[in-house]
Amino acid sequence: RDCSTAGVGAVEARTSSPLATTPLASALCTDGLVPAAFTVDDVPAAGTLYLDGIDPLGIALYHGELALDAAPPGTGETRVITLYAAAAE
């Protein structure tokens, strides 16, 4: 589903517990490039990247995690992350 159908207004990326800290990056769904992608600068080479699909009230509807040290990207490599409904776990 796209953002508007899913009720998501923005996607936020963090390197610590979801919604507990200031995001590394936040993008409004309307600002995403087709197919709704955005870039995140200053992502560390190790740890976990947390992404959340946030509704207009700031509630996380979708959540995804990526272990950065499990398969570090090559220079300039694009990573694709799929967010799943938080209640679908």
Backbone as a printed PyTorch tensor [residue, N CA C, xyz], in Angstrom:
tensor([[[  0.8300,  -1.1820,   0.0000],
         [  0.0000,   0.0000,   0.0000],
         [  0.8710,   1.2410,   0.0000]],

        [[  0.3660,   2.2900,  -0.5910],
         [  1.1230,   3.5370,  -0.5620],
         [  0.8590,   4.2690,   0.7560]],

        [[  1.5920,   5.3470,   0.9900],
         [  1.4950,   6.0650,   2.2570],
         [  0.0810,   6.5420,   2.5680]],

        [[ -0.5640,   7.1740,   1.6080],
         [ -1.8780,   7.7300,   1.9040],
         [ -2.8980,   6.6370,   2.2100]],

        [[ -2.8240,   5.5160,   1.5160],
         [ -3.7340,   4.3970,   1.7860],
         [ -3.4530,   3.7970,   3.1590]],

        [[ -2.1840,   3.7570,   3.5650],
         [ -1.7860,   3.1760,   4.8460],
         [ -1.9540,   4.1500,   6.0130]],

        [[ -2.2170,   5.4240,   5.7410],
         [ -2.3720,   6.4120,   6.7950],
         [ -1.0650,   7.0090,   7.2930]],

        [[  0.0190,   6.7810,   6.5650],
         [  1.3430,   7.2690,   6.9660],
         [  1.5900,   8.6480,   6.3560]],

        [[  2.0850,   9.5630,   7.1880],
         [  2.4030,  10.8930,   6.7080],
         [  3.8800,  11.1040,   6.4810]],

        [[  4.7210,  10.3700,   7.2450],
         [  6.1740,  10.5310,   7.1480],
         [  6.8710,   9.2300,   7.5260]],

        [[  8.1160,   9.1090,   7.0830],
         [  8.9770,   7.9900,   7.4610],
         [ 10.1770,   8.5870,   8.1760]],

        [[ 10.5220,   8.0160,   9.3520],
         [ 11.6420,   8.5060,  10.1470],
         [ 12.6730,   7.3990,  10.3200]],

        [[ 13.9630,   7.7660,  10.2650],
         [ 15.0660,   6.8240,  10.4370],
         [ 15.8770,   7.2120,  11.6650]],

        [[ 16.2310,   6.1930,  12.4910],
         [ 16.9920,   6.4120,  13.7220],
         [ 18.0380,   5.3140,  13.8980]],

        [[ 19.0070,   5.5720,  14.7830],
         [ 19.9930,   4.5420,  15.1180],
         [ 19.8130,   4.0280,  16.5410]],

        [[ 18.7670,   4.4630,  17.2330],
         [ 18.4480,   3.9380,  18.5600],
         [ 16.9480,   3.7370,  18.6450]],

        [[ 16.4870,   3.3040,  19.7860],
         [ 15.0830,   2.9030,  19.9450],
         [ 14.1190,   3.7900,  19.1650]],

        [[ 13.2350,   3.1560,  18.4320],
         [ 12.2600,   3.9190,  17.6440],
         [ 11.4890,   4.9370,  18.4770]],

        [[ 11.3590,   6.0930,  17.9450],
         [ 10.6260,   7.2240,  18.5050],
         [ 11.1950,   7.7640,  19.8080]],

        [[ 12.3230,   7.2140,  20.3100],
         [ 12.8870,   7.6780,  21.5720],
         [ 13.8780,   8.8280,  21.3910]],

        [[ 14.3810,   9.0110,  20.1820],
         [ 15.3880,  10.0380,  19.9390],
         [ 15.0480,  10.8120,  18.6700]],

        [[ 15.8010,  11.8680,  18.4510],
         [ 15.6410,  12.6550,  17.2310],
         [ 16.0550,  11.7980,  16.0350]],

        [[ 15.2640,  11.7760,  14.9680],
         [ 15.6260,  10.9500,  13.8100],
         [ 16.8410,  11.4840,  13.0580]],

        [[ 17.5790,  10.5450,  12.4390],
         [ 18.6640,  10.9230,  11.5220],
         [ 18.0820,  11.6440,  10.3180]],

        [[ 16.9400,  11.1590,   9.8900],
         [ 16.2610,  11.7280,   8.7220],
         [ 14.7700,  11.5000,   8.8640]],

        [[ 14.0190,  12.3910,   8.3030],
         [ 12.5650,  12.2720,   8.2600],
         [ 12.1140,  12.7950,   6.9070]],

        [[ 11.2290,  12.0610,   6.2750],
         [ 10.7410,  12.4840,   4.9690],
         [  9.2330,  12.3570,   4.9180]],

        [[  8.5910,  13.4000,   4.4770],
         [  7.1570,  13.3080,   4.2370],
         [  6.9460,  12.3610,   3.0700]],

        [[  5.9070,  11.5800,   3.1430],
         [  5.6580,  10.6350,   2.0580],
         [  5.4950,  11.3420,   0.7220]],

        [[  4.9340,  12.5240,   0.7430],
         [  4.7440,  13.2780,  -0.4990],
         [  6.0600,  13.7710,  -1.0770]],

        [[  7.1420,  13.7880,  -0.2530],
         [  8.4480,  14.2480,  -0.7220],
         [  9.2970,  13.1260,  -1.3080]],

        [[  8.8700,  11.8800,  -1.1500],
         [  9.6550,  10.7440,  -1.6180],
         [  9.7340,  10.7020,  -3.1350]],

        [[ 10.8550,  10.2060,  -3.6240],
         [ 11.0050,  10.0120,  -5.0600],
         [ 10.3430,   8.7040,  -5.4470]],

        [[  9.7820,   8.6500,  -6.6250],
         [  9.1520,   7.4140,  -7.0830],
         [ 10.2100,   6.3250,  -7.1040]],

        [[ 10.0150,   5.1860,  -6.4650],
         [  8.8030,   4.7700,  -5.7320],
         [  8.8590,   5.1210,  -4.2480]],

        [[  8.7780,   6.3870,  -3.9160],
         [  8.7400,   6.8900,  -2.5430],
         [ 10.0020,   6.5440,  -1.7670]],

        [[ 11.1650,   6.8520,  -2.3070],
         [ 12.4430,   6.5970,  -1.6560],
         [ 13.0550,   7.9080,  -1.1930]],

        [[ 13.8920,   7.8350,  -0.1450],
         [ 14.6460,   9.0110,   0.2730],
         [ 16.0000,   8.5510,   0.7890]],

        [[ 16.9500,   9.4590,   0.8240],
         [ 18.2910,   9.1010,   1.2710],
         [ 18.4940,   9.5360,   2.7140]],

        [[ 19.3930,   8.8110,   3.4050],
         [ 19.7230,   9.1110,   4.7930],
         [ 21.2320,   9.2580,   4.8800]],

        [[ 21.7040,  10.4110,   5.3130],
         [ 23.1320,  10.6620,   5.4720],
         [ 23.5820,  10.2830,   6.8810]],

        [[ 24.8750,  10.0760,   7.0520],
         [ 25.4970,   9.8280,   8.3580],
         [ 25.0220,   8.5460,   9.0470]],

        [[ 24.6740,   7.5370,   8.2610],
         [ 24.3040,   6.2480,   8.8410],
         [ 25.5930,   5.5130,   9.1950]],

        [[ 25.7220,   5.0050,  10.4390],
         [ 26.9500,   4.3120,  10.8170],
         [ 27.1090,   2.9850,  10.0850]],

        [[ 28.3250,   2.4500,  10.0840],
         [ 28.6040,   1.1830,   9.4060],
         [ 28.1530,  -0.0130,  10.2290]],

        [[ 27.9260,   0.1640,  11.5210],
         [ 27.5100,  -0.9390,  12.3830],
         [ 26.3310,  -0.4950,  13.2440]],

        [[ 25.6240,  -1.4690,  13.7840],
         [ 24.4740,  -1.1860,  14.6320],
         [ 23.1850,  -1.5240,  13.9090]],

        [[ 22.1220,  -0.8540,  14.2840],
         [ 20.8020,  -1.1000,  13.7060],
         [ 20.2070,   0.2110,  13.2410]],

        [[ 19.5860,   0.1860,  12.0900],
         [ 18.8470,   1.3370,  11.5820],
         [ 17.3730,   1.0230,  11.7730]],

        [[ 16.6670,   1.8920,  12.5050],
         [ 15.2460,   1.7330,  12.7700],
         [ 14.4690,   2.7070,  11.8940]],

        [[ 13.4270,   2.2200,  11.2350],
         [ 12.5770,   3.0820,  10.4170],
         [ 11.1300,   2.9200,  10.8480]],

        [[ 10.4230,   4.0470,  10.8950],
         [  9.0240,   4.0230,  11.2980],
         [  8.1770,   4.8410,  10.3400]],

        [[  7.0280,   4.2900,   9.9910],
         [  6.0180,   5.0120,   9.2340],
         [  5.0840,   5.6590,  10.2410]],

        [[  5.0700,   6.9930,  10.2870],
         [  4.3590,   7.7560,  11.3090],
         [  3.0870,   8.3670,  10.7280]],

        [[  1.9960,   8.2820,  11.4960],
         [  0.7730,   8.9430,  11.0450],
         [  0.8330,  10.4280,  11.4210]],

        [[ -0.1270,  11.2450,  10.9740],
         [ -0.0790,  12.6860,  11.2680],
         [ -0.0930,  13.0310,  12.7590]],

        [[ -0.5100,  12.0860,  13.6340],
         [ -0.5140,  12.3310,  15.0780],
         [  0.7900,  11.8970,  15.7490]],

        [[  1.7500,  11.3580,  14.9640],
         [  3.0280,  10.9300,  15.5070],
         [  3.0530,   9.4990,  16.0030]],

        [[  2.0480,   8.7200,  15.6720],
         [  1.9790,   7.3180,  16.0830],
         [  2.6170,   6.4440,  15.0110]],

        [[  3.4930,   5.5250,  15.4370],
         [  4.1600,   4.6220,  14.4950],
         [  3.1910,   3.5310,  14.0620]],

        [[  2.8530,   3.5290,  12.7730],
         [  1.9680,   2.5050,  12.2210],
         [  2.7660,   1.3590,  11.6150]],

        [[  3.9590,   1.6760,  11.1120],
         [  4.8210,   0.6800,  10.4670],
         [  6.2140,   0.8040,  11.0420]],

        [[  6.9090,  -0.3390,  11.1600],
         [  8.2430,  -0.3440,  11.7540],
         [  9.1220,  -1.3370,  11.0140]],

        [[ 10.3630,  -0.9680,  10.7870],
         [ 11.3330,  -1.8630,  10.1730],
         [ 12.6890,  -1.6710,  10.8050]],

        [[ 13.5100,  -2.7280,  10.8040],
         [ 14.8600,  -2.6670,  11.3500],
         [ 15.8270,  -3.2920,  10.3600]],

        [[ 17.0080,  -2.7160,  10.2710],
         [ 18.0550,  -3.2320,   9.3990],
         [ 19.3420,  -3.3270,  10.1940]],

        [[ 19.9120,  -4.5490,  10.3160],
         [ 21.2000,  -4.7450,  10.9900],
         [ 22.2870,  -4.2740,  10.0400]],

        [[ 22.9190,  -3.1650,  10.3660],
         [ 23.9080,  -2.5560,   9.4780],
         [ 25.1980,  -3.3480,   9.3970]],

        [[ 25.5830,  -4.0270,  10.4700],
         [ 26.8370,  -4.7590,  10.4650],
         [ 26.7120,  -6.1680,   9.8950]],

        [[ 25.4900,  -6.6510,   9.6640],
         [ 25.2970,  -7.9970,   9.1240],
         [ 25.7120,  -8.0680,   7.6540]],

        [[ 25.4560,  -7.0330,   6.9100],
         [ 25.8080,  -6.9940,   5.4850],
         [ 26.0820,  -5.5530,   5.1010]],

        [[ 27.2590,  -5.0320,   5.4940],
         [ 27.5420,  -3.6240,   5.1910],
         [ 27.4880,  -3.3420,   3.6930]],

        [[ 26.8990,  -2.2180,   3.3270],
         [ 26.8140,  -1.8920,   1.9070],
         [ 28.1690,  -1.4690,   1.3550]],

        [[ 28.3220,  -1.6370,   0.0600],
         [ 29.5100,  -1.1280,  -0.6150],
         [ 29.3720,   0.3690,  -0.8000]],

        [[ 30.4210,   1.0230,  -1.1870],
         [ 30.3940,   2.4660,  -1.3980],
         [ 29.3410,   2.8280,  -2.4330]],

        [[ 28.4440,   3.7120,  -2.0500],
         [ 27.4120,   4.1690,  -2.9610],
         [ 26.2610,   3.2050,  -3.1660]],

        [[ 26.2710,   2.0760,  -2.4650],
         [ 25.2060,   1.0850,  -2.6390],
         [ 23.9070,   1.5890,  -2.0210]],

        [[ 22.8170,   1.3600,  -2.7050],
         [ 21.5000,   1.7400,  -2.2070],
         [ 20.8910,   0.5600,  -1.4690]],

        [[ 20.3530,   0.8070,  -0.2870],
         [ 19.7000,  -0.2380,   0.4940],
         [ 18.1950,  -0.0360,   0.3930]],

        [[ 17.4430,  -1.1000,   0.2040],
         [ 15.9920,  -1.0510,   0.1480],
         [ 15.4480,  -1.6430,   1.4350]],

        [[ 14.5920,  -0.8990,   2.1090],
         [ 14.0170,  -1.3480,   3.3750],
         [ 12.5080,  -1.3250,   3.2200]],

        [[ 11.8720,  -2.4270,   3.6020],
         [ 10.4200,  -2.5330,   3.5490],
         [  9.8590,  -2.4210,   4.9490]],

        [[  8.8910,  -1.5380,   5.1390],
         [  8.2480,  -1.3800,   6.4390],
         [  7.0180,  -2.2790,   6.4960]],

        [[  6.8450,  -2.9450,   7.6300],
         [  5.6890,  -3.8040,   7.8490],
         [  4.7990,  -3.2100,   8.9280]],

        [[  3.5120,  -3.4880,   8.8560],
         [  2.5710,  -2.9840,   9.8520],
         [  3.0110,  -3.4450,  11.2230]],

        [[  3.0570,  -2.5220,  12.2050],
         [  3.5360,  -2.8460,  13.5410],
         [  2.6920,  -3.9480,  14.1800]],

        [[  1.4190,  -4.0100,  13.9090],
         [  0.5490,  -5.0310,  14.4970],
         [  0.6330,  -6.3630,  13.7740]],

        [[  1.3810,  -6.4340,  12.6830],
         [  1.4420,  -7.6570,  11.8850],
         [  2.5480,  -8.5960,  12.3350]],

        [[  3.3010,  -8.2230,  13.3780],
         [  4.4330,  -9.0330,  13.8230],
         [  3.9880, -10.3330,  14.4220]]])
